[in-house]
Every structure is written in structure tokens, then in C-alpha cells.
Amino acid sequence: MRYLLDTHAFLWMAAAPHRLSPEVRKIVRRRSSRLHLSAASGWEITMLERLGRLALPDTPQRFIPEAIHVLSVIPIPIGFSTAIAAVSLPMIHRDPFDRIIIAEAEKEEMIVVTKDNTFPEYGIQTLW
């Protein structure tokens, strides 16, 4: 099964796995689970760290690639079709990073691992 991690899910996997739900922890440990991360999450993490709203154990330039490697997460670049689809979504969610994640999940038919309860309003599958 393919899962797309919301930014907070990725951060919690990397630094605070106890904050994940028991079901998410089980999915993450399962070898058949394919975990993906949008480049939008890397962008969001870097922005939050730079604005002083997120403390990381290392610079984003080191923390993100290392966590991707350690957690065996597959990075996804932001393509034009995803960017256009994100803007075309209904204005249920205003966060541009989340809109990219939603558009990517819709396009690739992935389940989004998120605690955000507005994601399902877009008709995508979520897990928490």
C-alpha cells in the first residue's frame, strides 16, 4: 500500500514517534508499506524552521534528507500538474502545502497519513 505523509506525520516519525497513532505506527513498521513525502513538506519544514516556529535537531538541509533515508521514505517532486491541480481544488483548505499534498494524493491515489480532519473533505483517503 502507498501512503503519502503529511508534514507533521513525517516530523513525528522522525523525532517523536510516540505522537503517532497506534495504527500509523503499525503501518510504518510494515515492510509492504510504501511511504512517500512531497517536496512541499520539505519546503514547509524549512519555512517553519526559518520563521522560528519549528525546532529541529539539525539544519533542515541535513535533517530532512537524513530522516528520509533512515525512515526509507520516497521523496516526490512537485510537478506542474500537481501545482495546477492544487490551485484548482475547492477552497476547503487554504494552506498551500496541504493543498499540494492533497492534489498529489488524488493524482497518485495514495492514502494520506494525517491528523488533519479536513483532508477527507476532498474525497481522498486518510489514515490516522
Secondary structure, DSSP 4 states (H G I P E B T S, - for coil): -EEEE-HHHHHHHHH-GGGS-HHHHHHHH-TT-EEEEEHHHHHHHHHHHHTTS---SS-HHHHHHHHHHHTT-EEE---HHHHHHHHHS-TT---HHHHHHHHHHHHHT-EEE-S-TTGGGGT--EE-
